[in-house]
Amino acid sequence: MQPPLEQNPHQEYPAHWEADVVLRDGGTARIRPITTDDAERLVSFYEQVSPESKYYRFFAPYPRLSAKDVHRFTHHDYVDRVGLAATIGDEFIATVRYDRIGEGEAEVAFLVQDAHQGRGVASTLLEHIAAVAREREVGRFIAEVLPANNKMIKVFTDAGYEQKRSFEDGSVHLTLDLEPTAASLAVQRAREQRAEARSVQRLLAPRAVAVVGAGRAPGGVGRTVLRNLLASGFTGRSYAVNRAFPDDLTEVEGVPAHRSVAGIDDTVDLVVVAVPAEDVPAAVADCGESGVQGLVVLAAGYAESGPDGLRRQRELLRQARSYGMRIIGPNAFGLINTSEAVRLNASLAPESPVRGRIGLFTQSGAIGIALLSGLHRRGAGLSSFISSGNRADLSGNDFLQYWHDDPDTDVALLYLESIGNPRKFTRLARRTAAVKPVVVVKGARHSGSAPPGHAVPVTRIPDATVSALLRQAGVIRVDTVTELVDAGLLLAGQPLPAGPRVAIIGNSESLGLLSYDACLTERLRPLPPVDLTTGATPEDFRDALAGALADNACDAVLVTAIPWVGDNGVTESGDGEVLAAALREAAAHAPTAKPVAVVHLEIGGLAEALAAATSTAPGSQQQPAPSAGQAREAGAPEHAAAPAGGAGAPDATGPRRIPAYPAAERAVRALAQAVRYAQWRRQAADPGRVPEYDDIDEAGAAARIVALLDTAHVDVARGLALSPDDACDLLGLYGIEVLPVRPAPDADSAVAAADALGYPVALKATAPHLRHRPDLGGVRLDIVSEAGLRRAYTELTGALGTPAEVRPVVQAMVPRGVDTVVRSAIDTAVGAVLSFGLAGAPSELLGDTAHRLVPATDRDAAELIRTIRTAPLLFGWRGSAPVDTAALEELLLRVSRLVDDHPEVVSVSLEPVVVGAGGLSVLGASVRLAPPHARDDIGPRRLPSY
């Protein structure tokens, strides 16, 4: 958009205020500043507003805008006078403006076209105009509303801001404090969830679908999609569209044929665009003018093909959003909804999956085909399937929003190649994982950039850190698509385990031992395997499984089976249905809900038979375990053994299915994922607290940071590295004491420093090329005298270089302990991350570092220390004295508070931190400051820009 012609010359057009938003009903609109070029649009908009709405806006009959009004409402300085419009296409559907009336205070007023009232337009505009006001140092809004204008009063009162309300001169007087609060953020995110879920739901449950590009002759992409749509038994209305159809063609595949969507005498909700990329813009325009809600664009040749394709993709998105449409794709494979009320297969998959409880999202069509095949082969059903291709618009975030409340989905499986908004994804995944499992496999983990076609910001955060943060959010991250299916089968078909104790029963001692070893590898607690011998019958399996499920000493059961020997001595290798029936019977009569998994070798038909439903037998003592949501509604605590909510859970969602695996390692790995997820879910109800410390001087630190940034030249890219003294001063304001060091440019200075600090001391080389190189001998410890110090100084400089090259310093000795490292850094994509590990090359080489998002709770700090592989060194390994982990946890929490309270602190590194039996000492510290990045997670709702 071109800047306006007649604005305050000191204020440029604020393009960063432009935003695409999802409205309450799932449609989209664009919010942008009003300019002088909008006079005709404003007049046209006002003419379409009802007299009643005009009266509510101006408190009097106001049939039309005067020329003076139009000039006033389109001329803004973007500081004291600001106007925003919500648009669809080129037309206004709502406006909002504020006028500054005092110091930090402005009057605000809205007007929404009647046809668009009830879509959440005013609430969305309030979020955006409030953000604009805060940017322009306006902290309060004043609004005068007629008492009868209940809708607008509700917009203000439901926003979650601190407010005052009074009745003056016949109107309601409202004052809103625009500082974001926990309540306003919760309101904003709840609205975001409902809107984005509704946006997905409209695409998955259309009343009418058109396939643009369906040919007359069989074959071709469009005709294939149309055939799949009809074969799935779609319950809505279907149409074939192709501009090449002759006028006398009325049907294709038995459905009405049209040359354009506009020619269809019906409201079409979803259109599958199956034409080449060069023909897509015309198809999108046809759909937009016809009121279509969403598109599935199958065409390739977009961002995955290079810069020209990326420009085409951005233009496609811009065009679709101008009509309020959402897009799946381009380069998409399609979407499927197996609900009996819909039965939609708008994809290239020739066969719809059976109905089930798994939601599947993939960014790759090829991986999508493989996953559909694998799930189908193992008897698993889906609730919905989406292959998004380049996911220019709708992404995994949107479908997490939908699946969170979807009663037909109990497990969400996602194959991702990029995460466009990691901060939001982590937030949404945590919210969804609290009620149902979220399993993710991520491709392109080590390339350092997104795959072709994925226009996402590049993050510097290592993949290991991303993995740790996903675990913190409750996401089950697996390494392969095979593991994705393995975990999905168990979580959708079985209840969650109450703990890590696993009973192993089977007719092969060797397979039982392999399973036992696999359990130990995955940090489970296997019980000694029970060998039923190779002569065991299906009845023996049934009885053994029933006994294990009734045993309070185990939390899950692993059944191992090889072909058994019948009475005639012949191996029964094909009668898997008999064994499956026996196992299902035992599971149906279990007194408590515990997960069961089967490992089998060459037993034909067993996996297929186990995938069949297992109903609770009549007369069984088994009571349906409540789902997590039911437990909360009843006011009861979540029980560890509550079902995952899947089709296999013995509750109202459906009968149980027992997953089968061809290898012990695969079954155990899936079970271990379920154990860890169940543990996270139990802890999610009590995430801990962010403690307060009386000695923290938050205001003093803020003033110090401002002074440091004001008095120094700050490189925007690299920030400002504080001097050692400034770093120590800032950390000290948060109760983090750094052991002082004294520079020693010569031996006499070293002696003077030691005299001031007190013996014993350490002499250390601090030149960058010598740091973290203990093999070079740059540190001399336990120096107890002047003579020893002079001797050490001579040896150090003689071996490593001149004092100017070595940069020696003197530091007091501290009690022996374990050397650790505490760091925090801000990544623009995920936010501030707190990290912990042991100091030294082994940990660095192994990547043995734990991470948590800031702000960290006391539980997070305790887990940080305990989740690294070298943690035993802190807790008395091989008879050593345990260190003071409480002091270490407090240090982690203080660093977290510093970074969370002051976003200008973009990195902190404390190394080494020596932790002893009775406290700790911070021997080195570095701090970097920079102007804070904008936080998109607390700003107004907006779709990713194109």
N, C-alpha and C positions, 0 to 999 in steps of 0.2 A: 504494500500500500504506500502511496506517495505521501510525504509529509504535507500537512495543511499549509495553505498559502498565507493566512493572516493570523498567525499565532504570535505569542510573546517571543521575540527573537532570541531570548535567553533560554528558552525551553524548547528543546527538540521534541518531535513526536515520539512518545514513549512506546516504541514497538514492543518492548518486553512486557507490556501490559496485555498484549494480545494473547488469547488463549482459547483453545477448543475445549469444551466441557461436555460431560454426559449429564443429561437431565434425568429427572425422577423416573420418567417412563422409558428410559433407555435410549432415547434419541439424542442427537448432539446439536450443539449450537456453538457459535463463535462469539466471544466477548472481545470488544476492542474499544479504544477511545473514540469518542465522537469528534469529527473534524468539521471544518467549514464546508467541505464538499458534501456534507450529509443533509443539507437543507431540504431537498426534495424527498429524501427518504424519511426524514422526521415528519414532514407534513403528511405524507402518505400513511405513515404509521399512526399518527394521531387521528386521522380520519377513520381508521378502522377500530378505534377504541370506543367503547360504549359510553353514552352520556353519564351513566352511573359511575364508571371508573374515572372519567374526567372530573366528576364532582368530588370524588374521594381525593383526587390529586390536588385540586385547586380550591376546595371548600366552597365552591359556587358553580353554577352552570357555566361551562366554558366550551362552547361548541367548536371553536376553531382557534388556532394559534395565529397571533398577529405577526407581522413582519418583525416587530421588535422582539417578540418571544422567540421566533426562529433564530434571529441573530444571537440572542442571549444563550440559547440552548445549544448552539453549534460553535460558539467562540469560547475557548477555554485557554487558560494559561498553564494548565496541567500542574498547578501548585495550589492556588487558592480556589480555583474553580475547575472542577473535573467532571466530565460526563462520560459514561460508558454505555454501550449499546450491546444487547444480545441480538445476534443476527442469524438468520437461516437464509442461505443463498445471498441475495443482495438486499434483503428486506429486514427492517427492524422488527423484532417481536417484543422488546422491552428496553427500557432505559432506566438509568440511575444517575444521579448527579449529587455532588456535594458542593457547598459554598462555605468557605471559612468565615466564621462570625466572631472569632476571638482567638486568643492564644491557645493553640492546641485543640480547638473546638470547631466543628463544622456542622451545618444543617444538611440533612440527607433526605432525598425524596425519590420514590420509585413510580414507574408506570409500566404496567404489563398489558399487552394486548389480550383481550378477553378470551380469544380462541386458544391462547397458550397459558392461561391461568390454570393452576393445579399441576403444572409440570415441574415445579421447583425452580422456576427461572429467577424469581425474586430472591430466594435464599442463596442461590449461586452468585447472583450479582452482589449481594451483601458481602459475601466472602471476598470477592475481588475488589470492591470499592473500599472495604476495610483495609485490605493489604495495601492498596494505593495510598490511603490516608496515612497509614503508619509510615510508609516510605516518605511521605511529605510532612512528617512530624505533626500529624493530626492524631490525637489520642482519644478523642471522644466524638461521638455523633449525637446530635440532637434531632429528634423527629417529632413532628406534630401529626397526629393521626385522628381522624374522626372516629368516635366510639363505634359507629356501625361498620367500620372497615375492619372486620374481624380477621380477614385473611392477612392483611398487612401487619396488624398487631401481633398475630401469631408468628409471622416471619421474624420480627424483632425478638419476641420473648423466647422463641425456641432456638435462638442462635447460640446460646450458651455463654454469651458475654456477660460480664458484671453489668448490671443495669439498675436504673431507678425509674419509677413510674409514678406519675401524678396526673390529676385531672384539673386542667386550667382553661378557662374561657371557652368551655364547650368542646374541648379536644383532649385527647390523651397525649400527655407530654412524656416522651421517653428519652432517657440519657443512657447511652451505651459506652462503656469503657472498652476500647478496641484492642487492649492487650490480650493476646491469646491465653486462654485458660485450659485447664484439663477438660472442663466441661465443653468448651467451644470446639476443642480438637476432637473430642469424642463424638460430638454432634456431626462435625464435618466428615469424619471417617465413617460413621454410620450411614450418612447420606451417600457417600461415595460407594460404599458396599452395595447398598440397595440399587443405586442407579446402574452401576456396572454389571451387577447380577441380572438386572432386568434387561440390560442391553444384550447380554448373552442369551437370556431366556427367549427373547423375541426371535433370535435366529434359530434356536434349537426347536422351537415349537411354532413354526409359521402356519398360517391358515391356507396360504397359497404360495406355490413355488413355480417360478418360470426358469427354464434353461435357455439362455441366449446362446445361440450357436449350434443348436440341435439340427443336424442335417436331415435331408429327405431320405437319403439312403442309409442303410445300416453301416455302422463303423464311425470312427471319428470320436473325439473326446466328448462333444456335446451330446451326441446320440447315446454314447455309453452312459453318461451320467443320467440321462432321462430314463434309460432302460433300468438302471439300478434304482432310481427313485420309484419307479412303478413296481419293480420286483419286491421292494421292501414292504409294499402294502401301505404306502403313505396315506394317512387318513384325510389329508387336506386335498386341495385342488391343484392340479398340475397343468402346465402350459409349455408348449414348444415355441420358441421364438427364433426367427432367422430372417434377416432382411432380404435374403435371396428367395424366400418362399414365393411361389406364384400366387396370384390373387385367388385362384380357384382352389388352392390347397386348404382344406379345413381341418385335417387331423394328421398327426404323426404319432405312431405307437398308441393310437386310440385316444389321444388327448388333443384338445383344441390347439391349432397352429395359428400363429400370428407373425406378422412381419416386424412388429415392434411391441414393446411392453405397453406403450401408450395405447395401442390398439386393443388391449385386453379390457373387456368390460367387467373388471373385477379389481379388488384391491389386492395387489401382490405384495407379500411381506418380504420374501427372500428370492433373490435371483442368483443363479449360478452362471457366471460369465465364462463361457467356453469358446472365446474367439481369440485370434492372435492379438498380441500386445498393441499393434497399430490400430486395431478396431475397438479397443477397450474404451477410449474416451467417449466415443459416440454412444456406446452401450450404457456407460455410466450416466451420461446426460439424459438418455431416454428413461432410465430407471429413476433418476432423481426427479425429473419432471412428473413422473407417475406416482410419486409418494412411496417408493420402495424403502423398506427399513434397513436392509442389509444385503451385502454382496459376498459371494464366494468367488474370488478371481483365481482361475486355474492357470492363466497364461504365465509363461516364463518370459525372460527378456527384460527383467527389471534390475533391481540393485545387484543381483547376483552376476550380472553380465558386465559390470563396470560403471564408470562415471555417468555415461549417457543413460544407462538403465536406472541408476539411482535418481537422476533427474526425472525420468518418467514415473518412477515410483512415488516421488514426492508430489508430483503433479496429480497423480491418481488419488492420492490421499487427500490433497487439497480440494480436488473436485468433489470427491465423495462427501467430505465433511461439509462442504458448502451446501449440500442438500440434507444434512443431518443423518447421513447413512454411516453404518459401521462396515468394516471390511475384514474378511478373513482372506489372507493372502497378501500380495499375489504369489504365484508359484505354489499355490496351495493344492492339497490332495482332496480336501473337502471335509464335511462333517456328517456325523451320524447320531441319531437319537433313537434308542430302542424302546422308549416308552410305548406301551400299548395304545395310549391316546394319540401318539404322533407317528411312530414307525417311519422315521425319516432317514433315508440314505442318500444324501446329496454329496456323493463322493465318487471317486473312481474305483472304490472297493467293489468287486463284483458280487460280493455276498455280505449281507449284514450280519454282524455278530449276534449271538443269542443275547437275550436280555439278562443283565446282571447288575452288580452293584459297584463296578469299577468305572471311574471316569478316567479317560486317557487323553492326554494332550501331547502332541509331538510337533517339533519344528521341522521334521524331515519326513517327506512322503515315503521314502524307501524304508526308513526305520518304522514308520507307521504301518506299512504293509507287513513287515516282519513281526511287529508286536501283535497285530491283529491275527496273523496266522498262528503265532505261538500261543496266544491266549485261547484261540478257538480249538487248537489241537489238544490243549490240556483241560478243556471243558469249562473255561472261565467265560462269564458273560460280562458285557459292558452296559453301563447306563448311557454313556455318551462318548463320542470320539471326535477329536478335532486335530487336523493336520494343517498348521497355519502357514507353512512355507516361509516367506520372508517376514511374516507377522509385522507388516507395516503399521497396522492399527491394533486389532485385537491380539492379545498375547496371553501367556500363561497367567499373568496377574488377573486378568479379567475372568478367566475360568476358575481360578481359585476363589474369587469373589462369588461366583455362581455356585460352585460345589459346596461352599461353606454351609449354605442353607438348603441345598438340594436334597429332598428326602429320598431320592432314588440312588444317590451316590454315597457310598460308605468309605471308599478308598480312592485317593487321587494319585494317579501315576503320570509323571511328566518326563519326557525326553527333551532336554534343553541344550541348545548350542551356544546361547548367549543369554544374559540376563540384563535387559535394557535398563531396569531401575532396581538394582540390588537392594537398596534401602527399603523400597516399598515391597518388593518380593519377600524379603525377610519378615516384614511386619505382617503381611497377609498370610504367609505360610505359618507363622506362629499362631495366628488367630485360628486358622483352619485346623492345624495340627492339634489344637486343644480339644477338638471334638471328633476328628477323624484323621487317619494316617495320611501323610503326604510323602510320597516316595519319588525321588528325583535321580535321574542319571544325566550327567552333563558331558557333552562332547566338547571338543576344542578347548580342553583344559590347559594345555601347555603351549598353545600357539602364540599367546600374547596378544591376539587380536580376534575380533569376531569373524565368523565364517562369511564368505561372500553372500551379500544380500541382507546382512544384519547390520543396519545402520544404528549402532549403539555406541555410547561413550566408552572409550577404552579406559579400563581401571588398572592401576598399578598394583592392586592388592594381589598377593600370590594365591594360587588355587588352594593351597593348604589352609590359608586363612579363611577363604570363602567356605570351605568345607566345615571348618570349626564354627563359623557363624551360623551356617545352616543347621548344624547339630544343636546349637544353642536355641534356635527357633523351633526345634522339634522335628525338623525335616529328616527323613530317613534317606541318606544319600548312599547310593550304590554305584558300583564301578561299571557295570555292563548292562545291556538290555536284557540279557538272560537273568541277571539278578533282579532286575526290575520286575520281570514276570514272576520270578520265584517269590519275591517278597509280597507282591500284589496278591498272589494266590493264597498265601497263608493269612494275610491280614484281612482279606475279603471273606475268607471262609472259616476263620477260627477266632475264638475269644482271645483277648490279650492275656499273656501269662502274668501270674502274681509275683514271680521272681525268677531267678536263673537256674533253679534245680530241675534237671531233666532226667526222667526215667527212660531207659533204653531197653526195649524188649525185641526179640527176634529169633529166627531159627538159624542164624549163622554167627558163630562166635567171632569170626574174622570181621564181618561187616559191623558187628556190634563194637569191636575194638576200634575200628576206623571211625565210627560215629563218636565213640568216647574221646578219642584224640581230637577230633574236629571240635567237639564241645570245649575242651580245654583251650584249644587255639583261639576260640572266640570268647574266652573268659566266661563261659558258662560253668555250672557246677553239676556235672553229670553224676548220677548214681551208678554203682557197678552194673554193667550190662547183665540182663537176664537172658540166658541162652535157653531157648525152648527146644533145641536140637533140630536137626534136619528132618526128623520124623514128626515134627509138630503138625497138627491138623489145624484147619481154620478155626475149629472150636477152641483149640488151645490158645490161639492168638486172641480170640474173643475174650476168654477168661483172663488171660494175662493183661490185656488192655483194660478190662473192667477193673481189675485189681489195682493197676497203676493209677487209674483215674480216681479211684476211691482213696488212694494213699495221700495223707496230708503232708508227706515228706517230699512230694514232688509238685512242680508247677506246670510241667509240660511233659508230653510223652512223644518219644521218637520210636516208631515201629520200623524194624529192619526185616526185610523178607527176601529170600531167594526161592527158586522153585523147590517145592517139597516133594517127598517120596511117598507114593500111595501104598496101599496094602499089597498091591501086586508087584511092588518094587519098581514101577515105572514112574519117572519124574513127571509130575503134573505141571507142565509149563504154560498151559493155556487157560487154566481155569481161574483167572483172576477175579471173576465175578463172585465166586464162592468166598474167597478171602475178603473181598471188599464188603460183601454182605455181613460177614462176621464182625469186621472192624466197625462198620456203621452201626450195627446193633449194640456193640459195647459202648460206643460214643453216645448213642441215643439214650442209654440208661445211666449215664454217668451222674452221680449225685451233685457234682459241682462242675462248673464250666472251666475246662482246661484245653489248651490247644493240642492238637494231635497232628503229626506229620508222618508220612510214610516214605521210607527209602526202599526201593525194590530193584532187583536185577533180573531182567528178562522174564517177568511174569506178565504174559500177554493179557491185555484187557483190564489189568488192575487199575491203572491210572484213570481210564475212561469210566470204569465202574465207580471208583471213589469220587469222581467229579459229579456223579449223579447226586441228587439231593438226599440228605439223611434227615428224616423227620423224627421228632421226639416220639418214642413209642408210647402207646396207651399204657397207663398205669405207671409210667416212669416217675421216679421221685425228683427228677431234674426240674428245677424251677427256672423260668426265664430270667437270665441276669439282665438288669437294666442297662440300657445304653448310657453313655456319659451324659447326654442331654436329658434323659429321663431322670437320672440320679439328681441332677441339679434342680430340675423342676420339682422333685419331691422333697428337696431340701436335704438330701442325704449326701454324704461325701462320696466322691468317686472311688469305686473299689478297683483294686489292681486287676482283678480278674474280670472286669466288665468287658463285654464283647467289643471288638473293634468296630462293631456296627455293621459288619459285612453280611453278605447273604448267608454265611455259615453260622452266624451267631444264633443261639437258640432263643430268639425272641420274636417279636412281631415282624421283624424285617424278613424272615424266611428261614428255611431249613439250612442245616450245616453241610458243607462240602469239605472233604478231607483232601488236602493237597498231597500229591505224590511226586517224588523226585528220583532221578536216575543215579544220583550220587549223594553220599552222606554229607560231603562238604557243602553242597548246595542247600540241602535241607537245614543243616545246622546254621548256616550263615543267615538264612531267612528267619529262623527261629531266634537267633541272637539279635537281629534287627528288631524283632517284635519285643524282645525282652528290654532292650535299651529304650525303645519308644515308650513302652509301658512305664518304665521308671521315670522318663522325662514327663510323662503325662501326670504321674502322681505328684511330681515336684512342681508342675506348672501351676497347680492350685495355690502353692506357697512359694513364689519366686524369690522371697527374701526381701530385704529392705536396703535402701540407700542410707547409711548412717549419717548422723550429724556429729560434728566435732566442735567443741566449744572454742578451740584455739585457732580455728580457721578464720582468716581475715579476708573475706571475699571482696569487700569494698576496697580494702587496701591493695589487693592484688589487681583489681580492675583499674584502679588509678595508676598503679605501677606499669601495667601493660600499655595503657593509653600514652603515658609519658615516654615509654621506650619506643613505641611506634611513631610518635610525633617527632621525636628528636633524632631519628635515624632514617636514612634512605633505605626503603624496603623494596627489595626485588620481589615483584608480584609472584613470579614463578617459584622462587626458592625461599622466600620469606627472610626473616631476620634471625640469624644465629646469635643468641645472647652470649655475652662474655661469661666466663666462669663465675665471676662475682655477681653479675646480674642474675644469672640462672639460680645461684644459691639463694640470693635474696628473695626471688619470686617463689621458689619452692618452700623457703622458710615460712612464708605467709600461710602456707597450707600444712604447716607442721612437719615438713619433710626436711630434716637436717642432713646436710652434706658435709662429710668430714673435710675440713679445710686443707688446701694444699698451698705450699709456698714455692714460687719459682726459685730455681737455683742456677742462675747463669754462670756461676763459678763456684769453686769449692768453699770459699769464705761465706758466700750467700747461703750455701747448703748448711754450713755449720750454724749460722745465725738462725736459720729457719728451724733447725732441730732444737736449738736452745729455747726458742719461743714455743715450740709445740711440745717438747719434752720427749726424752728417749723412752723406749725404743722407737725408731722411725723406719720408714721405707723410702728408698730412692728409686724413682721411676722415670723412664723415658716416655715422653708424651708426643713425640713427633708422629704425624699420621701414618707414616710408613712402618712404624714400629709398634703401633697399637695392635692388640690382639695377636701378637707374635711372641708368646712366652718362650718359644724355641730359640729366640735370638738373645735371650738373657737380658732383656731391658728392664727387669725389676730386681732389686736387691732388698731383702726383707730382714727384719730383726736386727737392725744396726743399733748398737747400745752405747757407742762412744764416739767422741769426735775423731779419734784416730781411725776407727772402723769406717766412719762416714767418709773421711778423706780418701782412704784406701779404695772404698767402693766407688767413689766419684771418679778416681783416676782409672780404675778398671773399666767402668761403664763407658766413659768418653774415649778411652783408648781402643775399646773393641768396636764401638758403634759409630764414632764420629765426633766432631767438635761439639761443644755445648750448644752452639747455635743450631747444629743439625739434629741433635738428640733432644733438646728442650727438656732438661731434667727438672724434676720437682721433688719436693720432700713432703711426706705426709706421715702423720702419727700412725703407729701400728694399732690394730684392733684385734680383739680375740679371734682365734681361729674359728672357722665355720665353713659353710657351703657357699660358694660363689654363685650368685644368681643374677639375672637380668630382668628389669622391669621396663617396659616401653609402652608408649601410647602414640598413635599417629592417626591423622585424619585423612581418610580417602574420600574424595568428593562423591563417589558413587555409593559407598556404604556408611559413611559417617566415621565417628571416632572409634578406634579399636584399641583395647587394652591387651597387652601380650605379656607372657611370662615364660621363662625357661631358665635352665642352668647355664652359667657362663662356660665358655670353652668350645674348642673345636668339635668334640664329639656331638654335642647337642646341635651345633650349627650344621654339621655335615648330615646329621640324621633328620634335621628339620623338626627337632623335638621341642616345639613351642606351642603353648596353648593360647587361645584368643577368646575374647568376649567383647560384645558391644558395650559401649559406654552410654548411660551410666551403669556401672556394675553394682550389683547388690552384694550383701554379705555372703549369700549362697554362691554367687558367681565367683567371688574371690576365693572361697574355699575350693571350688571345683577347679579353678585355674591351677592351683598348686598341686592338686591331686591327679589331674588328667595327663600330665606329661609322663612319658615312659620312664624317665629318670627320677620320678618322684620318690621312690624308696630311699634315695640318698638323703632326703629330708626327714625321714621317719625312722632312723636308726638302722640302716642297712648294715648287715654283718657286724652287729653289735655296737655300732657307733652311737653316740648320744643324739637323740632327736633334737632338731633345731626348733627355734621359737616360731612356729608357723602362725601363731596369732599375730605376732608383730609383722610378719610378712603380709598377711591378709590386710592388716590395717594400712600398710604402705600402699598396697594395690588400690585400696578404696580411696585413699587420699589423692593418689594420682588421677584416679577416675573422676573424683570431684573437681579437681583443678581443670581438667580438660572439658568436662561437661559444663562447668560454670563459666568458662571463658573460651569460646570457640576460636579466639585468636591464637590460642596455644595449639599449634598444629602438630607439634611433636615433642615428646619428652623421652629421654633415654637415661636410665639410671643403671650404670654398669662400672664396676661390679657392685652388687649389694651382697655383702657378706653376712650371712645369717648364722648366728651361733645359738647356743643352748639358752641364752638369756637375753636375747635382743638381736638387733641388726645394725649394720653400719653401711651407709651409702658412701662409697669411695669416689665415685665419679658421676657427673651429671651434665647433660646438655639439653638445652631448650631452644625451640625455634618458634618464632611468632610470625603471623601474617594476618592481613585483613580477613575476617571470616567470610567463608563462602555462603551464598544464599542457601537456606534450608528449604528444599522443595517439598519436604515431608510435613512441614508445618505451615506452608503457604496455602493459598486457595487451591481447590481442586482444579486440575487441568490435565488434558491428555498430552502425551509426548508430542513435541513439535515436529514438523516435517522439514 
